[in-house]
Amino acid sequence: MQNYDGKNISSVNFRENDLKNKHFQKVQAGHKFYYKFLLASFGIATASILNIMPLLSGVFLDFVREILLKYTSTLSLLLLFIEIIIYAASLIRLIIYGYKVESSYFIAVLIVIGAILSIAPSTYYSGIGWTIVLLGLSITSAWIGAAITAFSVAFTSSCYGMVGEFITVLGSGITAIALPVIVKNIHTKTENVEVILDSVATIVVIFTGANIARQALKGSPKFAWIKEKAVFWAAIGGTSFYGADLTNASFDGADLRHTDFREANLTHTSFKGVTGLELARLQGSILEDPKVRKLLTTNNSRGGDFAEANLQGANLQGADLREAILVKAQVLDADFSGAFLTDACIQDWNINKNTRFQDIDCKRVYLKCSLYGNFLEPKPDSGEFQPGEFEKWITDVRDTIDLIFQNGLNWRAFAFSLTQTAINNEGLGLSVRSIENKGDGVVVAKVGVSLETNKTVIHEEITSHYNQAVNAIKAKYELVLQAKEGEIQRLQTFYDSQQKFIQGLITGIAETKREVIIKGEGNRVYMMNQAGDIMESNNQNISAGGNLDMSSGNRFIVGGDVTNSNLTLADANSQVNNSIQQLKDISTDTSDQLAKILTTLQKSINDEPALSENQKKEALEAVETIAEEGKKPSEERVNKLCSMALNALKGIASAVTDASKLAEVFKTYLPTLTNILGI
């Protein structure tokens, strides 16, 4: 493996090379000396030559003076003073606020007003109008001149630091004084006051540009574009790692000014003790953020704010992040090995299976950050993590999605949201780890996912489906109450099939016209009201057995398997046969085709050895539901029932191998069923 430690790699092109695990410690990157000298000379010459814009600003201002001094009135002198104040204020505003679009509107309005006055019949007002137009042109020239000077100063400063900056300003200043003097010697009628005014105006613009350049180099957002352009041109011909794979490479202690890291793979690349990165091309990399750049080079950001920061693939080995704010930070593939994380806030940070936490020093973390910056919800809840415990805890957390419900948990909507998300993301495994009632209507559900899952996307999808389901339940609850008793029984079966995603949490669920009683783990009993809100029942005498008890009048009391335990497989087949025969008796465009498909499904279900008797009964009940709904005109069908029946069949079909006859039949006819039923 080639080792570049301590070498001079100035102007070397590593573009798109595979440099995994390479060592570049204490290297000298950037430009060769002669090339850097040529670049700096070019910047100084450009600044001096383009001083024509600041000088032009002074010339326009001198024209204003000449026009107004033709009128000896006090008003004319006052206008001259006001226009000079406006000129100076425009430069001060430029330094404070930068190049804003609103400011250009002001200049445009100034020129328009002056142009209107310039065509006035009165010679006096016409003269004032021309002075306003010239003032607008003077300010415009000054702003353009300041931008040119700022770029030139930033460019030469990037090459030779303060020395280059000083020479550029000095050269521009000498030019500003020399040009008016040369003009006076050529044009003998030029007055001394004109020379002085032109020189002063030019020098003011040059120092304005120098001030802007200094702000840009210090990272001021309002002048970031000047630094970006200056660094771009200053990096031409420097060391290039454009598009290179620098995974696990080390640049510790290196000087990397004028180096191109765009499009490079910086996964676990070490930059400890590096200098000059502020003058490198870093667009699109994690180093572009000054806070992240400082963290990676100093390895010390105790109490730092990295909210929503991009730390993807960052090498944070041994980094001091105690008390740091890592709210919504992107730390996919990051390496925290040996880092210090005690009392950091990790609310909603994004980690994955490749985020490393080996040998991390962490006694406690916080899961929430208030609007006032206070850290809340410490983990562990009491005491401290012992060595190795944080790594075990975070391993469990990183494959879990936390769903927070502020107004209680609607179980039907929750089951639907999990089912729909699983269907939309084929192969996604979802499991409910726990559900906690935090009080005041706040419920937290922890849903387990695979480590490869994009938790942010899945969290948003589950939440979206949940909210849609809650709204649908509220809007259509009256329609559900009027459903036939047989349809309600089938609804119970479909809910049960959907509960495969939360097995172990709920052992039974049933719905009637008023309330739902749910039996949970440890024989706990829960009640769901009409709004779908769930609460633990204080009535310890509620039966949670396997039978439906209608004695309570307004509720079903249910537990265990909601499939009718008295219904035999033969009974289920008989009911399906009757429904399919009735479907055949109806003469529609799709009834014969639907009956044929359902008959094939019925036979495949009965012949499938991998299914238990209960699973076969559940599947046959779903087939019966489709047959019953298929008999109805399309406008009278309950599409929700059809959809849930298909979902139930999907869930049961997933319990067998893809090579089974049932799986093959279901896969073949699913699109046709969906089309016939109009869902």
URNORPE-V269400 format. One record per pair of residues at least 4 apart in sequence whose C-alpha atoms are under 6 Angstrom apart, sorted by sequence separation. I is the first residue (numbers start at 0). J is the second residue. D is the distance in Angstrom with one decimal. If there is no record, write none. Layout:
i->(I & I)
j->(J & J)
d->(D & D)
This chain:
i->(45 & 51 & 84 & 92 & 93 & 133 & 140 & 145 & 150 & 152 & 156 & 159 & 166 & 173 & 174 & 182 & 183 & 215 & 226 & 230 & 293 & 294 & 350 & 368 & 369 & 384 & 389 & 393 & 415 & 437 & 454 & 471 & 472 & 498 & 519 & 527 & 528 & 566 & 589 & 590 & 610 & 625 & 648 & 665 & 673 & 30 & 156 & 214 & 282 & 294 & 368 & 384 & 437 & 510 & 527 & 631 & 657 & 673 & 119 & 183 & 281 & 286 & 294 & 368 & 421 & 436 & 509 & 518 & 527 & 549 & 118 & 156 & 215 & 367 & 368 & 435 & 517 & 526 & 548 & 67 & 117 & 155 & 156 & 215 & 367 & 435 & 517 & 526 & 548 & 583 & 628 & 116 & 155 & 367 & 434 & 508 & 516 & 525 & 547 & 365 & 366 & 434 & 507 & 516 & 525 & 547 & 652 & 117 & 215 & 365 & 433 & 507 & 515 & 525 & 116 & 117 & 152 & 365 & 433 & 506 & 515 & 524 & 364 & 432 & 506 & 514 & 545 & 364 & 431 & 432 & 505 & 514 & 543 & 544 & 545 & 113 & 152 & 179 & 363 & 431 & 504 & 543 & 579 & 113 & 430 & 431 & 504 & 625 & 430 & 4 & 113 & 241 & 301 & 306 & 311 & 321 & 429 & 491 & 3 & 4 & 7 & 8 & 9 & 10 & 113 & 239 & 240 & 241 & 244 & 245 & 246 & 249 & 250 & 251 & 254 & 256 & 299 & 300 & 301 & 304 & 305 & 306 & 310 & 311 & 315 & 316 & 320 & 321 & 324 & 325 & 326 & 330 & 331 & 429 & 2 & 3 & 4 & 5 & 6 & 7 & 8 & 9 & 10 & 237 & 238 & 239 & 240 & 241 & 242 & 243 & 244 & 245 & 246 & 247 & 248 & 249 & 250 & 251 & 252 & 253 & 254 & 255 & 256 & 259 & 260 & 261 & 298 & 299 & 300 & 301 & 302 & 303 & 304 & 305 & 306 & 307 & 308 & 309 & 310 & 311 & 312 & 313 & 314 & 315 & 316 & 317 & 318 & 319 & 320 & 321 & 322 & 323 & 324 & 325 & 326 & 327 & 328 & 329 & 330 & 331 & 334 & 335 & 336 & 341 & 344 & 346 & 363 & 428 & 4 & 5 & 9 & 237 & 241 & 242 & 246 & 247 & 251 & 252 & 254 & 255 & 257 & 258 & 259 & 260 & 261 & 302 & 306 & 307 & 311 & 312 & 316 & 317 & 321 & 322 & 326 & 327 & 332 & 333 & 334 & 335 & 336 & 337 & 338 & 339 & 340 & 341 & 342 & 343 & 344 & 345 & 346 & 362 & 4 & 9 & 110 & 176 & 241 & 246 & 251 & 256 & 257 & 301 & 306 & 311 & 316 & 321 & 326 & 332 & 336 & 337 & 341 & 342 & 344 & 362 & 175 & 234 & 256 & 273 & 331 & 336 & 621 & 272 & 285 & 110 & 270 & 271 & 175 & 270 & 271 & 106 & 618 & 480 & 407 & 356 & 406 & 407 & 405 & 407 & 405 & 404 & 404 & 403 & 403 & 513 & 514 & 516 & 518 & 402 & 513 & 402 & 401 & 401 & 267 & 269 & 400 & 416 & 266 & 267 & 268 & 400 & 267 & 399 & 579 & 230 & 399 & 416 & 568 & 575 & 578 & 582 & 398 & 399 & 416 & 398 & 398 & 507 & 398 & 413 & 507 & 412 & 506 & 507 & 412 & 412 & 603 & 145 & 149 & 153 & 148 & 149 & 149 & 141 & 145 & 149 & 63 & 430 & 431 & 492 & 430 & 59 & 150 & 154 & 153 & 60 & 59 & 56 & 56 & 56 & 52 & 53 & 53 & 52 & 352 & 351 & 46 & 46 & 42 & 42 & 39 & 409 & 47 & 409 & 43 & 47 & 97 & 408 & 407 & 58 & 57 & 57 & 54 & 53 & 493 & 53 & 496 & 493 & 30 & 29 & 29 & 28 & 14 & 10 & 12 & 13 & 14 & 15 & 17 & 18 & 19 & 22 & 23 & 24 & 28 & 10 & 11 & 12 & 13 & 14 & 15 & 16 & 17 & 18 & 19 & 20 & 21 & 22 & 23 & 24 & 25 & 26 & 27 & 28 & 29 & 10 & 14 & 15 & 19 & 20 & 24 & 25 & 29 & 9 & 14 & 19 & 24 & 29)
j->(49 & 55 & 88 & 96 & 97 & 137 & 144 & 149 & 154 & 156 & 160 & 163 & 170 & 177 & 178 & 186 & 187 & 219 & 230 & 234 & 297 & 298 & 354 & 372 & 373 & 388 & 393 & 397 & 419 & 441 & 458 & 475 & 476 & 502 & 523 & 531 & 532 & 570 & 593 & 594 & 614 & 629 & 652 & 669 & 677 & 35 & 161 & 219 & 287 & 299 & 373 & 389 & 442 & 515 & 532 & 636 & 662 & 678 & 125 & 189 & 287 & 292 & 300 & 374 & 427 & 442 & 515 & 524 & 533 & 555 & 125 & 163 & 222 & 374 & 375 & 442 & 524 & 533 & 555 & 75 & 125 & 163 & 164 & 223 & 375 & 443 & 525 & 534 & 556 & 591 & 636 & 125 & 164 & 376 & 443 & 517 & 525 & 534 & 556 & 375 & 376 & 444 & 517 & 526 & 535 & 557 & 662 & 128 & 226 & 376 & 444 & 518 & 526 & 536 & 128 & 129 & 164 & 377 & 445 & 518 & 527 & 536 & 377 & 445 & 519 & 527 & 558 & 378 & 445 & 446 & 519 & 528 & 557 & 558 & 559 & 128 & 167 & 194 & 378 & 446 & 519 & 558 & 594 & 129 & 446 & 447 & 520 & 641 & 447 & 22 & 131 & 259 & 319 & 324 & 329 & 339 & 447 & 509 & 22 & 23 & 26 & 27 & 28 & 29 & 132 & 258 & 259 & 260 & 263 & 264 & 265 & 268 & 269 & 270 & 273 & 275 & 318 & 319 & 320 & 323 & 324 & 325 & 329 & 330 & 334 & 335 & 339 & 340 & 343 & 344 & 345 & 349 & 350 & 448 & 22 & 23 & 24 & 25 & 26 & 27 & 28 & 29 & 30 & 257 & 258 & 259 & 260 & 261 & 262 & 263 & 264 & 265 & 266 & 267 & 268 & 269 & 270 & 271 & 272 & 273 & 274 & 275 & 276 & 279 & 280 & 281 & 318 & 319 & 320 & 321 & 322 & 323 & 324 & 325 & 326 & 327 & 328 & 329 & 330 & 331 & 332 & 333 & 334 & 335 & 336 & 337 & 338 & 339 & 340 & 341 & 342 & 343 & 344 & 345 & 346 & 347 & 348 & 349 & 350 & 351 & 354 & 355 & 356 & 361 & 364 & 366 & 383 & 448 & 25 & 26 & 30 & 258 & 262 & 263 & 267 & 268 & 272 & 273 & 275 & 276 & 278 & 279 & 280 & 281 & 282 & 323 & 327 & 328 & 332 & 333 & 337 & 338 & 342 & 343 & 347 & 348 & 353 & 354 & 355 & 356 & 357 & 358 & 359 & 360 & 361 & 362 & 363 & 364 & 365 & 366 & 367 & 383 & 26 & 31 & 132 & 198 & 263 & 268 & 273 & 278 & 279 & 323 & 328 & 333 & 338 & 343 & 348 & 354 & 358 & 359 & 363 & 364 & 366 & 384 & 198 & 257 & 279 & 296 & 354 & 359 & 644 & 296 & 309 & 135 & 295 & 296 & 201 & 296 & 297 & 135 & 648 & 512 & 440 & 390 & 440 & 441 & 440 & 442 & 441 & 441 & 442 & 442 & 443 & 553 & 554 & 556 & 558 & 443 & 554 & 444 & 444 & 445 & 312 & 314 & 445 & 461 & 312 & 313 & 314 & 446 & 314 & 446 & 626 & 278 & 447 & 464 & 616 & 623 & 626 & 630 & 447 & 448 & 465 & 448 & 449 & 558 & 450 & 465 & 559 & 465 & 559 & 560 & 468 & 469 & 661 & 204 & 208 & 212 & 208 & 209 & 211 & 204 & 208 & 212 & 130 & 500 & 501 & 562 & 501 & 133 & 225 & 229 & 229 & 137 & 137 & 137 & 140 & 141 & 140 & 141 & 144 & 144 & 450 & 450 & 148 & 151 & 151 & 155 & 155 & 531 & 170 & 532 & 167 & 171 & 221 & 532 & 532 & 197 & 197 & 200 & 201 & 201 & 643 & 204 & 647 & 647 & 237 & 237 & 238 & 238 & 239 & 236 & 238 & 239 & 240 & 241 & 243 & 244 & 245 & 248 & 249 & 250 & 254 & 237 & 238 & 239 & 240 & 241 & 242 & 243 & 244 & 245 & 246 & 247 & 248 & 249 & 250 & 251 & 252 & 253 & 254 & 255 & 256 & 238 & 242 & 243 & 247 & 248 & 252 & 253 & 257 & 238 & 243 & 248 & 253 & 258)
d->(5.9 & 5.9 & 6.0 & 5.8 & 4.7 & 6.0 & 5.9 & 5.9 & 5.9 & 5.9 & 4.1 & 4.8 & 5.9 & 6.0 & 5.9 & 5.9 & 5.7 & 5.2 & 5.9 & 5.9 & 5.8 & 5.1 & 6.0 & 5.8 & 5.1 & 5.5 & 6.0 & 5.9 & 6.0 & 5.3 & 5.8 & 5.9 & 5.4 & 5.9 & 5.1 & 5.5 & 5.7 & 6.0 & 6.0 & 6.0 & 5.8 & 5.8 & 5.9 & 5.7 & 6.0 & 5.8 & 5.8 & 5.4 & 5.9 & 5.8 & 5.6 & 5.9 & 5.7 & 4.9 & 5.3 & 5.9 & 5.5 & 5.5 & 5.3 & 5.2 & 5.2 & 4.9 & 5.7 & 4.6 & 5.6 & 4.6 & 5.8 & 4.8 & 4.4 & 6.0 & 5.9 & 5.1 & 5.0 & 5.8 & 5.9 & 5.6 & 5.8 & 5.5 & 5.9 & 5.6 & 3.9 & 5.0 & 4.8 & 5.7 & 4.9 & 5.2 & 5.0 & 5.5 & 5.5 & 5.7 & 5.7 & 5.5 & 5.8 & 5.9 & 5.7 & 5.1 & 5.8 & 5.5 & 5.9 & 5.8 & 5.4 & 4.3 & 5.9 & 4.7 & 4.3 & 5.6 & 5.6 & 4.3 & 5.4 & 5.5 & 5.8 & 5.8 & 5.7 & 5.2 & 4.4 & 5.4 & 5.2 & 4.3 & 5.3 & 5.9 & 4.9 & 5.7 & 5.7 & 5.3 & 6.0 & 5.6 & 5.1 & 5.4 & 6.0 & 5.5 & 4.7 & 5.0 & 5.3 & 4.9 & 5.2 & 4.0 & 6.0 & 5.3 & 5.7 & 4.4 & 5.9 & 4.6 & 5.7 & 5.9 & 5.5 & 6.0 & 6.0 & 5.9 & 5.0 & 5.9 & 4.8 & 5.8 & 5.6 & 5.9 & 5.7 & 5.8 & 5.7 & 5.4 & 5.8 & 4.8 & 5.7 & 5.9 & 4.4 & 5.9 & 4.9 & 5.6 & 5.6 & 5.2 & 5.9 & 5.4 & 5.6 & 5.8 & 5.8 & 5.1 & 6.0 & 4.1 & 5.7 & 5.9 & 4.8 & 6.0 & 5.5 & 5.1 & 5.5 & 4.6 & 5.4 & 5.1 & 5.5 & 4.7 & 6.0 & 5.7 & 5.3 & 5.7 & 4.7 & 5.3 & 5.4 & 5.0 & 4.6 & 4.8 & 5.0 & 4.7 & 5.1 & 4.7 & 5.2 & 5.5 & 4.8 & 4.6 & 5.2 & 5.1 & 4.5 & 4.8 & 4.8 & 5.4 & 4.8 & 4.9 & 4.9 & 4.7 & 5.2 & 4.7 & 4.5 & 4.9 & 5.0 & 5.1 & 5.6 & 6.0 & 5.9 & 5.5 & 4.6 & 4.8 & 5.6 & 5.0 & 4.6 & 4.8 & 4.8 & 5.1 & 4.6 & 4.7 & 4.9 & 5.0 & 4.9 & 4.8 & 4.6 & 4.7 & 5.2 & 5.0 & 4.8 & 4.6 & 4.7 & 4.9 & 5.1 & 4.9 & 4.7 & 4.7 & 5.1 & 5.0 & 4.7 & 4.8 & 4.7 & 5.0 & 5.3 & 5.4 & 5.8 & 5.5 & 5.0 & 4.4 & 5.9 & 4.6 & 5.8 & 6.0 & 6.0 & 4.6 & 5.0 & 5.7 & 5.8 & 4.2 & 5.9 & 4.7 & 5.6 & 4.7 & 5.7 & 5.7 & 5.7 & 4.8 & 4.7 & 5.4 & 5.7 & 4.1 & 5.8 & 4.2 & 5.9 & 4.1 & 5.6 & 3.9 & 5.8 & 4.2 & 5.9 & 4.1 & 4.6 & 4.9 & 4.7 & 5.1 & 4.7 & 4.9 & 5.2 & 4.8 & 4.9 & 5.2 & 5.4 & 5.2 & 4.5 & 5.5 & 5.2 & 4.9 & 5.9 & 5.5 & 4.6 & 5.3 & 5.6 & 5.7 & 5.8 & 5.1 & 4.7 & 5.8 & 5.6 & 5.6 & 5.5 & 5.5 & 5.7 & 4.3 & 5.8 & 4.4 & 5.2 & 4.7 & 5.9 & 4.6 & 5.6 & 4.3 & 5.1 & 5.6 & 5.8 & 5.6 & 4.8 & 5.0 & 6.0 & 5.5 & 5.8 & 4.3 & 5.8 & 5.2 & 5.9 & 5.6 & 5.9 & 5.5 & 4.8 & 5.9 & 4.9 & 5.8 & 5.9 & 5.8 & 4.5 & 5.6 & 5.1 & 5.9 & 4.6 & 5.7 & 5.3 & 5.7 & 5.5 & 5.6 & 5.9 & 5.1 & 5.9 & 4.7 & 5.6 & 5.8 & 5.6 & 5.3 & 4.3 & 5.3 & 5.8 & 5.1 & 4.2 & 5.4 & 5.9 & 5.8 & 4.4 & 4.8 & 5.9 & 5.0 & 5.8 & 5.5 & 5.8 & 5.8 & 4.9 & 5.3 & 5.8 & 4.5 & 5.2 & 5.8 & 4.6 & 5.3 & 5.2 & 5.8 & 5.0 & 5.6 & 5.1 & 5.6 & 4.3 & 5.2 & 5.0 & 5.4 & 5.8 & 5.9 & 4.1 & 4.5 & 4.9 & 5.3 & 5.3 & 5.9 & 5.8 & 5.7 & 5.9 & 4.6 & 5.9 & 6.0 & 5.2 & 4.3 & 5.0 & 5.3 & 5.6 & 5.4 & 4.9 & 4.9 & 5.3 & 6.0 & 5.9 & 5.6 & 5.4 & 5.7 & 5.0 & 4.6 & 6.0 & 5.1 & 4.9 & 4.7 & 5.6 & 5.7 & 5.8 & 5.9 & 4.3 & 4.9 & 5.0 & 4.7 & 6.0 & 5.9 & 5.5 & 5.7 & 4.6 & 4.4 & 5.0 & 5.7 & 5.8 & 5.8 & 5.8 & 5.6 & 4.9 & 6.0 & 6.0 & 5.4 & 5.0 & 5.8 & 5.7 & 4.5 & 6.0 & 4.3 & 4.9 & 4.9 & 5.0 & 4.8 & 4.4 & 4.8 & 5.0 & 5.1 & 4.8 & 4.7 & 4.8 & 5.0 & 4.7 & 4.7 & 4.5 & 4.8 & 5.2 & 5.1 & 5.5 & 4.3 & 6.0 & 3.9 & 5.9 & 4.4 & 5.8 & 3.8 & 4.6 & 5.5 & 5.7 & 5.8 & 5.6 & 5.4)
